[in-house]
Amino acid sequence: MAERLRTAINLGVLAQNEHLPSESELAAQFNVSHVTLREALTELRDDGLVTTKRGRGGGTIIAAPRPNQLRVAVEQVSSFSRHDLRDISDWRRAVASEAAALAAERASSEDITLLSRGGIRLAAAHDEVEARRADSRFFIELAASSQSVRLSRSMISLQVEYAPVLTLVYTDSQVRRAVAHDMQDIMIAVREAAVAPARDGTRAALDRVARRAARLRAEGWPVDDERS
C-alpha cells in the first residue's frame, strides 16, 4: 500500500500540496483495511512524503515536490519484464473495455459530459505529464460511468501502476493525437449506448498504447537526455 501511494506521489499523480481523500475513501479506492492504510500513511510521513494537519482544513497533504517525471518513469519501468508489461497491459484492457461496455448501458448525461472532455484534454496536452493525467482522468471517469465500484477501484489502481508506462508512451505527440481521437470515438459510442463499439474502441485505444510501450521496452526505454 505504501509503495503504491509512493509511486503515485513520485509520478505526480498526486501533486505537492494536494490533499489526499479521507481515510475511508482511500481505503475503499485501494481495497485495503483502515489499519493497512494508516500503517502506509505512517511510513510515508516518516519518509517526508506526506504531512498531516489537524483541525479545520486539515488532513493528509502531499509534502514532497514532484521529481523529474521522465527519470522517475524510466526508473519505475526498468524492472518490467516483457511478460510483466504484457500482463498489466492485458489487465488494463480487460478492465477498461468491460467498463466501457457497461458505461454504454448505464452512463448518465453528466458522465458523458465528463468523458467528452477527455479527448480534448489529451489533444491539448503540451507534454507527456499532461497527457498521462488526461489519460488517467478519462479512463477513471469511464470506469465510474460503468457504475461498478469494483471496476472503478481496479481502474484507479491500474492507472497508478501503469502511470510510468504512460509517461514514456506519451512523449510521442502522434500517439497522443491518435489516442485523443480514440477517446472521442469511445465517448460517442457510450453516448449512443453502442455497447460493442464502446468496448472495441476502448480495446483499440489501449492496444495502441500497449504496442508503443512494447516497442519502447524493446529499445531500452529511450528518453531525450535534455529533458531527463
N, C-alpha and C positions, 0 to 999 in steps of 0.2 A: 504493500500500500504506500509506504513512504517513498519507494523508488518510483512509483507511477506519478505521484504528486511532484517529486523532484524533477522528473523528466518534463512534466507539463510546465513547470516554472522555468527550467533551463531552456526550453524550446520557445518560450514566450507565449504558450497557450494561455498561461496565467501570467499577467504582466505585473511589474513593480507597482506597489501601492494599491493593487486591486484587492478588494475584499473577497475572501472565499465565501461560498454559500454556507448556510448554517450546518452544524454537525449532522443534523438529521438528514438534510438534503444531500450532503456529501456521502454519508454512509449509504444512502439509498442509491445514488448515482454509481458508486463503485461496488455496490453489493457486498459491503463488509459490515461487521458489527461496530457499535459505537466504541467499544473497548479497543478494537483494532485501529479505528480511525484516530482515537485520542493518542494511542502509542505512536502512530505515524506522525501526527502533528507535533508531539513532544520531540521526536527525532529531528524534524525539520526546524523546530525552534532552536534546538541545541546546535544545529548546523548554521544558524543565522539566516535561513531562507524565509522564515515567516516570523511575525511577531503577533502577540495577542494583546488587544486593548480592552479594558473593562468599561462598563458604563454605556451611556448613550453614544451611538455612532461607533461603538467598539466592534470587536470581532477579531477574526484572524485575517491578517493582511500580509500580502507578499512583500518581503523586505528586500530581496536580492535584485539588483539590476539585471536586465536581460543581457546575457553574454552574446558574443558573435554567433549568429544563427547558423551560418554555413559550417563553421568549425564544429559547433556542438552537434549538428546533424551528422556530419561525417563521423564524429566520434561515436555517436549512437548507433549508426548502421554498420560500422566496421566489423562488428561481431556477427552480423546476419549472414548465415549460410544461404546458398541458393534455395535450399528447401525451407528455411525459416521465412525467407521473403515470399516464396510462393504460398506458403501456408497462411501467412497473415493476409496476403492479397486475396486468397480464396475465401477466407472467412469474412473479410470486409465486403467482398462482392455478394456473398450469400446473405449477410445481414441487410445490406443496403437494398438489394434487389427485392427481398421479401418485404422490407419496409415500404418500398415504392409501390409494390402491388397492393398492399393494404391501404396505403395513402390514397391511391386511386379510388378506393371504395369508401374511405372514411374522412378524407380531408375536408376541413371547413373552408369557407371563403377567406378567413383570416390566415389559415395555413398556406393557402395558395398565394396570397399576397406576400407572405414572408418568403416563400420559395421563389417567387418571381424576381426578387432582389438578388438571389444568389448568383445567377449568371452575370448580372450587371456588375456586381462586386468583383467577381473574378476577372471579367473582361477589363475592368478599370484598374486592376491591381498593378502597382508600379514595380513590385518586386516579388520575390518568392515568399517572403513572410506574409505580405498582404494576401497573396494568392492562397497560401496554406490556410490562413484564417477564413477566407471566403469559402474554401472547400469544406472546412470543418463545420462552419456555421450551416452551410446548405445541407450537408448530409445528416447533421444532428437535427435540423428542422424537419428534414424528410422523415426521419425516424419518429420524431414527435408527432408528425401528421398521421402516422400509422395508428396512433392511439394505443400503442403497445408499450407498456412500461419496460418490459424486459428488452425489447428491441432498442428502445431509447438508451437504456443503460449500456447495452452492448455496443451501440454506436459511439457513445461518448468515450468508452474505454478504448475502442478501436482507433478512434481519431487521435487520441493521445499517443497510443503506441505507434501509429503509422505516421505521426507528425514529422519525424526527421526524414522519412522517405519522401513525403510530400514536399518538404522544403527543397530538397535536391531536384526532384522532378520538375518543380515549378520554376526553376532557374531558366527553363526553356519557355520563352514567350509564346511560341507556336502551340505548345501543349496547353498553356493557359487559355489561349483563344479557343482551341478545339473543345476543351472540357467546358468552357463557358457556354459554348453553343450546345453541347450535350445537356447541360443543366436546363437551358431554355426548353429543349425538347421534352425533358422529364417533367418540367412544370406544366407544360401544355397537356401532356398525357394524363397527369394527375388531375388537372382542371377538368378535362373531358371525361374523367372516370374510365380511361382506357387502361385496363389492368396490364395486358400483355405488353403494349408499347412502353408503359412506365417501367415495368420490370426489365424489359430488353434494353431500353435506353440507359437505365442505370448500370446494367452489366457492361454495356459498351463503353460508358464513361470510365468506369473503374478498370476495365481491361486496358483502356488506352493508357491510364496512369501506370498500371502494373507492367505493361510492356516496356514503357520508358524506364521504370525502376529496374527491371531486369537487365536492360541494356547498360544502364549506368553502373550497376553492380559488376557486370562483366568487364567493364572498362576501369574498375577500381574506384568508383565514385569520384570522378574528377570534378574539381571546382576551380574557379578562377582565383588564382593566388592573390590578386589585387583586392578581391572582395572578401577573402577569408582572413 
